[in-house]
Amino acid sequence: MKEVEQLKLMAEELKKMPYSQFVHIVKNLTEEEILIVSREIGYPVFIRLCMGELAHIIPILQDGAAAIILDEDGRILLQSRADRNKWGLPGGCQEASESFEEVIIREVKEEANLDVKKEDLEFICTVSGKSRRNSYPTGDIVYNNTSLYCIRKYSGELKWDRESKEMKFFGEDSLPGNQNDPDLIEIYKTWSKSKKI
C-alpha cells in the first residue's frame, strides 16, 4: 500500500487530470487506497470524477447528516454558506465507512469547531425525498438523504471554516428567509413540540 500522505497528495492531482489517466490510476489502487483517496476528495466528488463526462448530468444520492445545534436560549445555529447566499444547518456528506453519528460529530467539529459526544446526539429522523433536492454552483444535482440530530450539549469555541461566511444563532421567530434547509428546521420544530407534550 502507498503511504497515506502520498495518497492524500495524489487526491489533489486526480481532480485535475484527464479522465483516461484518472481511470488508469484508480484501477491500480486497492480498495483501502481508494477509500483514503475518496475521503480526501470527498466521497460524492470522487463518485462524480468516476462518472467522467456524465458527472454533471446524472443526479446522485448523497447520504449525510445535519445538526440542529441549540444554545442555552434554545436558538438554532445556522451557517451562511460561502458557496451561495443561503443560511443552512451544520452538516455534510457521509464518507465511505462512516456511521451517521461519526458524520455529524466530524462535520460539527470541521464547520463550527465544536466538540460533541455520541451520547449527546438526539436523533430526530432521517429526511429524504423531493424536499432534499439540492443543486450546486457546479451544476451538480443531488438528492440528500439526511439524518437529522439535535445537539444541546457541546464544548469548544465557535469558529467557522472556509465553507462558511458566518455562523449565528437564530430564534425560531427570527430565522432568515434565504434558508438552505427549511424542511429540516420545520421537522425539528414539529419534533420539538411533540417532545413537550
Accessible surface in RSA format (square Angstrom, percent):
REM  Atomic radii and reference values for relative SASA: ProtOr
REM  Chains: A
REM  Algorithm: Lee & Richards
REM  Probe-radius: 1.40
REM  Slices: 20
REM RES _ NUM      All-atoms   Total-Side   Main-Chain    Non-polar    All polar
REM                ABS   REL    ABS   REL    ABS   REL    ABS   REL    ABS   REL
RES MET A   1   126.13  65.3  46.79  31.0  79.34 188.9  43.45  36.9  82.69 109.5
RES LYS A   2    71.84  35.0  62.60  38.4   9.24  22.0  41.97  37.8  29.87  31.8
RES GLU A   3   128.61  73.8 124.36  94.1   4.25  10.1  47.31  91.5  81.31  66.4
RES VAL A   4    64.36  42.4  62.11  56.2   2.25   5.4  62.11  54.0   2.25   6.1
RES GLU A   5   116.34  66.8 115.46  87.3   0.88   2.1  62.64 121.2  53.70  43.8
RES GLN A   6    91.38  51.1  86.57  63.3   4.81  11.4  32.58  69.4  58.80  44.6
RES LEU A   7     0.00   0.0   0.00   0.0   0.00   0.0   0.00   0.0   0.00   0.0
RES LYS A   8    78.58  38.3  75.53  46.3   3.05   7.3  28.72  25.8  49.87  53.1
RES LEU A   9   131.90  73.5 128.95  92.3   2.95   7.4 129.93  91.3   1.97   5.3
RES MET A  10    31.98  16.6  26.26  17.4   5.72  13.6  31.54  26.8   0.44   0.6
RES ALA A  11     0.28   0.3   0.28   0.4   0.00   0.0   0.28   0.4   0.00   0.0
RES GLU A  12    77.72  44.6  77.72  58.8   0.00   0.0  39.76  76.9  37.95  31.0
RES GLU A  13    94.95  54.5  94.04  71.1   0.91   2.2  34.47  66.7  60.48  49.4
RES LEU A  14     1.38   0.8   0.00   0.0   1.38   3.5   0.00   0.0   1.38   3.7
RES LYS A  15    86.70  42.3  63.37  38.9  23.33  55.5  27.06  24.4  59.64  63.5
RES LYS A  16   149.24  72.8 113.47  69.6  35.77  85.2  83.96  75.6  65.29  69.5
RES MET A  17    37.07  19.2  17.80  11.8  19.26  45.9  22.15  18.8  14.91  19.8
RES PRO A  18    88.29  64.3  75.04  68.4  13.24  48.1  87.84  72.5   0.45   2.8
RES TYR A  19   106.75  49.8  96.55  54.9  10.21  26.6  78.14  58.7  28.61  35.3
RES SER A  20    87.35  73.8  73.62  98.3  13.73  31.6  53.45 113.8  33.90  47.5
RES GLN A  21    86.92  48.6  81.91  59.9   5.01  11.9  28.52  60.7  58.40  44.3
RES PHE A  22     6.59   3.3   6.59   4.1   0.00   0.0   6.59   4.0   0.00   0.0
RES VAL A  23    42.79  28.2  40.55  36.7   2.23   5.4  42.68  37.1   0.11   0.3
RES HIS A  24   120.96  66.1 117.65  81.8   3.31   8.5  73.22  75.5  47.74  55.5
RES ILE A  25    41.93  23.9  38.89  29.0   3.04   7.3  41.39  29.8   0.54   1.5
RES VAL A  26    20.48  13.5  19.47  17.6   1.01   2.4  19.47  16.9   1.01   2.7
RES LYS A  27   164.85  80.4 130.25  79.9  34.59  82.4  85.28  76.8  79.56  84.7
RES ASN A  28    97.43  67.2  72.65  70.2  24.78  59.7  29.47  70.9  67.97  65.7
RES LEU A  29    16.09   9.0   1.10   0.8  14.99  37.7   1.88   1.3  14.21  38.2
RES THR A  30    73.66  52.4  65.34  66.2   8.32  19.8  72.51  97.4   1.15   1.7
RES GLU A  31   138.64  79.6 127.17  96.2  11.48  27.3  49.97  96.6  88.68  72.4
RES GLU A  32   104.03  59.7 100.32  75.9   3.71   8.8  33.44  64.7  70.59  57.6
RES GLU A  33     5.66   3.2   5.66   4.3   0.00   0.0   0.00   0.0   5.66   4.6
RES ILE A  34    49.46  28.1  49.46  36.8   0.00   0.0  49.46  35.6   0.00   0.0
RES LEU A  35    44.78  24.9  44.78  32.0   0.00   0.0  44.78  31.4   0.00   0.0
RES ILE A  36    22.05  12.5  19.69  14.7   2.36   5.7  20.54  14.8   1.51   4.1
RES VAL A  37     0.00   0.0   0.00   0.0   0.00   0.0   0.00   0.0   0.00   0.0
RES SER A  38     0.44   0.4   0.44   0.6   0.00   0.0   0.28   0.6   0.15   0.2
RES ARG A  39    99.47  41.8  83.41  42.5  16.06  38.2  41.88  57.2  57.59  34.9
RES GLU A  40    79.77  45.8  54.12  40.9  25.65  61.1   4.62   8.9  75.15  61.4
RES ILE A  41    16.94   9.6   0.17   0.1  16.77  40.4   0.92   0.7  16.02  43.5
RES GLY A  42    14.58  18.0   0.00   N/A  14.58  18.0  14.41  39.5   0.17   0.4
RES TYR A  43    81.22  37.9  81.22  46.2   0.00   0.0  44.55  33.5  36.68  45.2
RES PRO A  44    18.56  13.5  16.38  14.9   2.18   7.9  18.56  15.3   0.00   0.0
RES VAL A  45    72.87  48.0  71.96  65.1   0.91   2.2  72.82  63.3   0.05   0.1
RES PHE A  46     8.15   4.1   8.15   5.0   0.00   0.0   8.15   4.9   0.00   0.0
RES ILE A  47    54.09  30.8  54.04  40.3   0.05   0.1  54.04  38.9   0.05   0.1
RES ARG A  48    13.64   5.7  13.30   6.8   0.34   0.8  12.09  16.5   1.55   0.9
RES LEU A  49    45.16  25.2  39.02  27.9   6.14  15.4  42.58  29.9   2.58   7.0
RES CYS A  50    48.28  36.5  35.20  39.3  13.07  30.7  23.43  59.3  24.85  26.8
RES MET A  51    53.60  27.8  34.56  22.9  19.04  45.3  42.89  36.5  10.71  14.2
RES GLY A  52    17.37  21.4   0.00   N/A  17.37  21.4   9.38  25.7   7.99  17.9
RES GLU A  53   166.69  95.7 131.18  99.2  35.51  84.5  57.46 111.1 109.23  89.2
RES LEU A  54    86.33  48.1  86.33  61.8   0.00   0.0  86.33  60.6   0.00   0.0
RES ALA A  55     8.78   8.1   8.66  13.4   0.12   0.3   8.66  12.2   0.12   0.3
RES HIS A  56   101.31  55.4  87.47  60.8  13.84  35.4  60.69  62.5  40.62  47.3
RES ILE A  57   124.81  71.0 104.30  77.7  20.51  49.4 109.18  78.6  15.63  42.4
RES ILE A  58    71.56  40.7  69.26  51.6   2.30   5.5  71.09  51.2   0.47   1.3
RES PRO A  59    69.32  50.5  55.14  50.3  14.18  51.6  55.39  45.7  13.94  86.6
RES ILE A  60    18.80  10.7  13.88  10.3   4.92  11.9  18.80  13.5   0.00   0.0
RES LEU A  61   131.52  73.2 106.58  76.2  24.94  62.7 106.67  74.9  24.85  66.9
RES GLN A  62    14.04   7.9  10.62   7.8   3.43   8.2   4.97  10.6   9.07   6.9
RES ASP A  63    60.91  42.7  53.24  53.0   7.67  18.1   4.85  11.4  56.06  55.9
RES GLY A  64     6.95   8.6   0.00   N/A   6.95   8.6   6.02  16.5   0.93   2.1
RES ALA A  65     3.33   3.1   0.00   0.0   3.33   7.6   0.00   0.0   3.33   8.8
RES ALA A  66     7.02   6.5   7.02  10.8   0.00   0.0   7.02   9.9   0.00   0.0
RES ALA A  67     0.00   0.0   0.00   0.0   0.00   0.0   0.00   0.0   0.00   0.0
RES ILE A  68     0.00   0.0   0.00   0.0   0.00   0.0   0.00   0.0   0.00   0.0
RES ILE A  69     0.46   0.3   0.46   0.3   0.00   0.0   0.46   0.3   0.00   0.0
RES LEU A  70     8.94   5.0   7.29   5.2   1.65   4.2   7.29   5.1   1.65   4.4
RES ASP A  71    14.59  10.2   5.61   5.6   8.98  21.2   7.41  17.5   7.18   7.2
RES GLU A  72   161.92  93.0 117.00  88.5  44.92 106.9  70.76 136.9  91.16  74.4
RES ASP A  73   105.40  73.8  71.82  71.5  33.58  79.4  24.60  57.9  80.80  80.6
RES GLY A  74    34.94  43.1   0.00   N/A  34.94  43.1  24.36  66.9  10.57  23.7
RES ARG A  75    95.69  40.2  95.59  48.7   0.10   0.2  24.46  33.4  71.23  43.2
RES ILE A  76     0.01   0.0   0.01   0.0   0.00   0.0   0.01   0.0   0.00   0.0
RES LEU A  77     0.00   0.0   0.00   0.0   0.00   0.0   0.00   0.0   0.00   0.0
RES LEU A  78     0.00   0.0   0.00   0.0   0.00   0.0   0.00   0.0   0.00   0.0
RES GLN A  79     1.22   0.7   1.22   0.9   0.00   0.0   0.00   0.0   1.22   0.9
RES SER A  80    10.40   8.8  10.40  13.9   0.00   0.0   1.29   2.7   9.11  12.8
RES ARG A  81    41.99  17.6  41.99  21.4   0.00   0.0   3.17   4.3  38.82  23.5
RES ALA A  82    52.36  48.1  25.87  39.9  26.49  60.3  26.03  36.7  26.33  69.7
RES ASP A  83    60.70  42.5  37.70  37.5  22.99  54.4  39.56  93.1  21.13  21.1
RES ARG A  84    41.01  17.2  27.69  14.1  13.32  31.7  33.84  46.2   7.17   4.3
RES ASN A  85   111.14  76.6  99.46  96.1  11.68  28.1  32.13  77.3  79.00  76.4
RES LYS A  86    87.98  42.9  87.20  53.5   0.78   1.9  37.70  33.9  50.28  53.6
RES TRP A  87    33.74  13.5  33.27  16.1   0.47   1.1  16.67   8.9  17.07  27.7
RES GLY A  88     1.60   2.0   0.00   N/A   1.60   2.0   1.60   4.4   0.00   0.0
RES LEU A  89     9.04   5.0   0.00   0.0   9.04  22.7   0.00   0.0   9.04  24.3
RES PRO A  90     0.00   0.0   0.00   0.0   0.00   0.0   0.00   0.0   0.00   0.0
RES GLY A  91    12.03  14.8   0.00   N/A  12.03  14.8   4.47  12.3   7.56  16.9
RES GLY A  92    26.69  32.9   0.00   N/A  26.69  32.9  23.14  63.5   3.55   8.0
RES CYS A  93    32.14  24.3  27.94  31.2   4.20   9.9   7.97  20.2  24.18  26.1
RES GLN A  94    42.79  23.9  37.36  27.3   5.43  12.9   5.91  12.6  36.88  28.0
RES GLU A  95    20.69  11.9  20.32  15.4   0.37   0.9   6.75  13.0  13.95  11.4
RES ALA A  96    23.68  21.8  12.88  19.9  10.80  24.6  23.46  33.0   0.22   0.6
RES SER A  97    95.76  80.9  41.74  55.7  54.02 124.4  49.81 106.1  45.95  64.4
RES GLU A  98    29.92  17.2  22.05  16.7   7.87  18.7  14.78  28.6  15.14  12.4
RES SER A  99    44.56  37.7  33.98  45.3  10.58  24.4  40.74  86.8   3.81   5.3
RES PHE A 100    64.44  32.2  62.70  38.8   1.74   4.5  62.70  38.0   1.74   5.0
RES GLU A 101    52.56  30.2  52.56  39.8   0.00   0.0   4.98   9.6  47.58  38.9
RES GLU A 102    91.72  52.7  87.75  66.4   3.97   9.5  35.77  69.2  55.95  45.7
RES VAL A 103     0.00   0.0   0.00   0.0   0.00   0.0   0.00   0.0   0.00   0.0
RES ILE A 104     0.00   0.0   0.00   0.0   0.00   0.0   0.00   0.0   0.00   0.0
RES ILE A 105    49.21  28.0  48.97  36.5   0.24   0.6  48.97  35.3   0.24   0.6
RES ARG A 106    61.42  25.8  54.90  28.0   6.53  15.5  50.99  69.7  10.44   6.3
RES GLU A 107    13.70   7.9  13.70  10.4   0.00   0.0   0.00   0.0  13.70  11.2
RES VAL A 108     0.00   0.0   0.00   0.0   0.00   0.0   0.00   0.0   0.00   0.0
RES LYS A 109    89.21  43.5  83.97  51.5   5.23  12.5  63.88  57.5  25.33  27.0
RES GLU A 110    82.98  47.6  65.71  49.7  17.27  41.1  38.16  73.8  44.82  36.6
RES GLU A 111     1.07   0.6   1.07   0.8   0.00   0.0   0.00   0.0   1.07   0.9
RES ALA A 112     0.00   0.0   0.00   0.0   0.00   0.0   0.00   0.0   0.00   0.0
RES ASN A 113    41.65  28.7  41.13  39.7   0.52   1.2   7.77  18.7  33.87  32.7
RES LEU A 114     3.43   1.9   3.40   2.4   0.03   0.1   3.40   2.4   0.03   0.1
RES ASP A 115    66.49  46.6  60.75  60.5   5.74  13.6  25.68  60.4  40.80  40.7
RES VAL A 116    11.63   7.7   0.10   0.1  11.53  27.8   1.18   1.0  10.45  28.3
RES LYS A 117   134.33  65.5 128.95  79.1   5.38  12.8  76.68  69.0  57.65  61.4
RES LYS A 118   129.57  63.2 120.48  73.9   9.09  21.6  66.95  60.3  62.63  66.7
RES GLU A 119   136.39  78.3 100.02  75.7  36.36  86.6  64.98 125.7  71.41  58.3
RES ASP A 120    30.99  21.7  21.57  21.5   9.42  22.3   6.17  14.5  24.82  24.8
RES LEU A 121    23.79  13.2   2.84   2.0  20.95  52.7   2.84   2.0  20.95  56.4
RES GLU A 122    47.51  27.3  42.14  31.9   5.36  12.8  34.48  66.7  13.03  10.6
RES PHE A 123   109.96  55.0  89.72  55.6  20.24  52.7  89.72  54.4  20.24  57.9
RES ILE A 124    17.92  10.2   1.56   1.2  16.35  39.4   1.56   1.1  16.35  44.4
RES CYS A 125    40.48  30.6  39.34  43.9   1.14   2.7  28.92  73.3  11.56  12.5
RES THR A 126    74.89  53.3  49.08  49.8  25.81  61.5  37.70  50.6  37.19  56.2
RES VAL A 127    10.63   7.0   7.57   6.9   3.05   7.4  10.63   9.2   0.00   0.0
RES SER A 128    68.46  57.9  46.78  62.4  21.68  49.9  11.53  24.6  56.93  79.8
RES GLY A 129    41.44  51.1   0.00   N/A  41.44  51.1  36.41  99.9   5.03  11.3
RES LYS A 130   189.11  92.3 172.11 105.6  17.01  40.5 115.22 103.7  73.89  78.7
RES SER A 131    68.29  57.7  37.14  49.6  31.15  71.8  43.76  93.2  24.53  34.4
RES ARG A 132    17.38   7.3  16.22   8.3   1.16   2.8   0.73   1.0  16.65  10.1
RES ARG A 133   122.14  51.3  99.70  50.8  22.44  53.4  28.59  39.1  93.54  56.7
RES ASN A 134    28.34  19.5  25.26  24.4   3.08   7.4   7.60  18.3  20.74  20.0
RES SER A 135    53.14  44.9  44.96  60.0   8.17  18.8  10.95  23.3  42.18  59.1
RES TYR A 136    60.83  28.4  52.07  29.6   8.76  22.8  36.31  27.3  24.52  30.2
RES PRO A 137    97.21  70.8  52.90  48.2  44.31 161.1  67.07  55.4  30.14 187.3
RES THR A 138    93.78  66.7  64.46  65.3  29.33  69.9  75.07 100.8  18.72  28.3
RES GLY A 139    40.10  49.4   0.00   N/A  40.10  49.4  32.62  89.5   7.48  16.8
RES ASP A 140    20.26  14.2  20.26  20.2   0.00   0.0   0.76   1.8  19.50  19.5
RES ILE A 141    37.69  21.4  36.57  27.2   1.12   2.7  36.57  26.3   1.12   3.0
RES VAL A 142     1.97   1.3   1.97   1.8   0.00   0.0   1.97   1.7   0.00   0.0
RES TYR A 143    69.95  32.7  69.95  39.8   0.00   0.0  38.59  29.0  31.37  38.7
RES ASN A 144    21.30  14.7  20.92  20.2   0.38   0.9   6.39  15.4  14.91  14.4
RES ASN A 145    36.24  25.0  35.76  34.6   0.48   1.2  11.45  27.6  24.79  24.0
RES THR A 146     7.81   5.6   7.81   7.9   0.00   0.0   4.64   6.2   3.17   4.8
RES SER A 147     2.05   1.7   1.91   2.5   0.14   0.3   0.04   0.1   2.01   2.8
RES LEU A 148     0.00   0.0   0.00   0.0   0.00   0.0   0.00   0.0   0.00   0.0
RES TYR A 149     9.26   4.3   9.26   5.3   0.00   0.0   3.80   2.9   5.46   6.7
RES CYS A 150     0.00   0.0   0.00   0.0   0.00   0.0   0.00   0.0   0.00   0.0
RES ILE A 151     0.05   0.0   0.05   0.0   0.00   0.0   0.05   0.0   0.00   0.0
RES ARG A 152   117.33  49.3  96.42  49.2  20.90  49.8  48.08  65.7  69.25  42.0
RES LYS A 153   137.84  67.2 132.92  81.6   4.92  11.7  84.65  76.2  53.19  56.7
RES TYR A 154    69.05  32.2  34.29  19.5  34.76  90.4  32.94  24.8  36.10  44.5
RES SER A 155    66.85  56.5  60.06  80.2   6.79  15.6  48.88 104.1  17.97  25.2
RES GLY A 156    52.95  65.3   0.00   N/A  52.95  65.3  23.13  63.5  29.82  66.8
RES GLU A 157   117.85  67.7 108.81  82.3   9.03  21.5  46.34  89.6  71.51  58.4
RES LEU A 158    55.26  30.8  36.18  25.9  19.08  48.0  36.18  25.4  19.08  51.3
RES LYS A 159   113.34  55.3 108.80  66.8   4.53  10.8  60.94  54.9  52.39  55.8
RES TRP A 160   108.82  43.7  81.00  39.2  27.82  65.3  68.59  36.6  40.23  65.3
RES ASP A 161    39.12  27.4  25.77  25.6  13.35  31.6  30.39  71.5   8.73   8.7
RES ARG A 162   213.69  89.7 186.24  94.9  27.45  65.4  81.63 111.6 132.06  80.0
RES GLU A 163    66.98  38.5  59.92  45.3   7.06  16.8  27.65  53.5  39.34  32.1
RES SER A 164     9.69   8.2   0.00   0.0   9.69  22.3   0.00   0.0   9.69  13.6
RES LYS A 165   111.72  54.5  85.20  52.3  26.52  63.1  63.41  57.1  48.31  51.5
RES GLU A 166    72.17  41.4  72.17  54.6   0.00   0.0  17.20  33.3  54.97  44.9
RES MET A 167     9.62   5.0   0.00   0.0   9.62  22.9   0.00   0.0   9.62  12.7
RES LYS A 168   100.68  49.1  96.90  59.5   3.78   9.0  50.21  45.2  50.48  53.8
RES PHE A 169    39.58  19.8  30.67  19.0   8.91  23.2  30.67  18.6   8.91  25.5
RES PHE A 170    20.62  10.3  18.77  11.6   1.85   4.8  20.62  12.5   0.00   0.0
RES GLY A 171    16.27  20.1   0.00   N/A  16.27  20.1  13.89  38.1   2.38   5.3
RES GLU A 172    70.90  40.7  56.50  42.7  14.40  34.3  23.44  45.3  47.46  38.8
RES ASP A 173   143.75 100.7 101.42 100.9  42.33 100.1  52.80 124.3  90.95  90.7
RES SER A 174    67.45  57.0  49.96  66.7  17.49  40.3  48.10 102.4  19.35  27.1
RES LEU A 175    33.11  18.4   9.26   6.6  23.85  60.0   9.26   6.5  23.85  64.2
RES PRO A 176    21.80  15.9  10.26   9.4  11.54  41.9  21.23  17.5   0.57   3.5
RES GLY A 177    81.52 100.5   0.00   N/A  81.52 100.5  43.15 118.4  38.37  85.9
RES ASN A 178    59.21  40.8  47.81  46.2  11.41  27.5  36.95  88.9  22.26  21.5
RES GLN A 179    32.79  18.3  21.36  15.6  11.43  27.2   2.10   4.5  30.70  23.3
RES ASN A 180    31.67  21.8  15.81  15.3  15.86  38.2   0.69   1.7  30.98  29.9
RES ASP A 181    13.45   9.4  13.11  13.1   0.34   0.8   0.21   0.5  13.24  13.2
RES PRO A 182    68.97  50.3  67.81  61.8   1.17   4.2  68.73  56.7   0.24   1.5
RES ASP A 183    26.77  18.8  18.21  18.1   8.56  20.2  24.63  58.0   2.15   2.1
RES LEU A 184     0.84   0.5   0.84   0.6   0.00   0.0   0.84   0.6   0.00   0.0
RES ILE A 185     2.04   1.2   2.04   1.5   0.00   0.0   2.04   1.5   0.00   0.0
RES GLU A 186    93.83  53.9  92.84  70.2   0.99   2.4  44.98  87.0  48.85  39.9
RES ILE A 187    55.05  31.3  51.86  38.6   3.19   7.7  54.31  39.1   0.74   2.0
RES TYR A 188     7.92   3.7   7.92   4.5   0.00   0.0   0.07   0.1   7.86   9.7
RES LYS A 189    39.44  19.2  38.29  23.5   1.15   2.7  13.21  11.9  26.23  27.9
RES THR A 190    96.03  68.3  92.41  93.7   3.62   8.6  67.35  90.5  28.68  43.4
RES TRP A 191    40.21  16.1  35.14  17.0   5.07  11.9  28.13  15.0  12.07  19.6
RES SER A 192    11.98  10.1  10.51  14.0   1.48   3.4   2.71   5.8   9.28  13.0
RES LYS A 193   137.61  67.1 134.71  82.7   2.90   6.9  85.58  77.0  52.03  55.4
RES SER A 194    64.16  54.2  48.50  64.7  15.67  36.1  37.11  79.0  27.05  37.9
RES LYS A 195   119.69  58.4  84.65  51.9  35.04  83.4  46.74  42.1  72.94  77.7
RES LYS A 196   169.66  82.8 131.76  80.8  37.90  90.2  92.26  83.0  77.40  82.4
RES ILE A 197   184.48 105.0 125.80  93.7  58.68 141.4 151.90 109.4  32.59  88.4
END  Absolute sums over single chains surface
CHAIN  1 A    10990.6       8845.5       2145.1       6100.8       4889.8
END  Absolute sums over all chains
TOTAL         10990.6       8845.5       2145.1       6100.8       4889.8
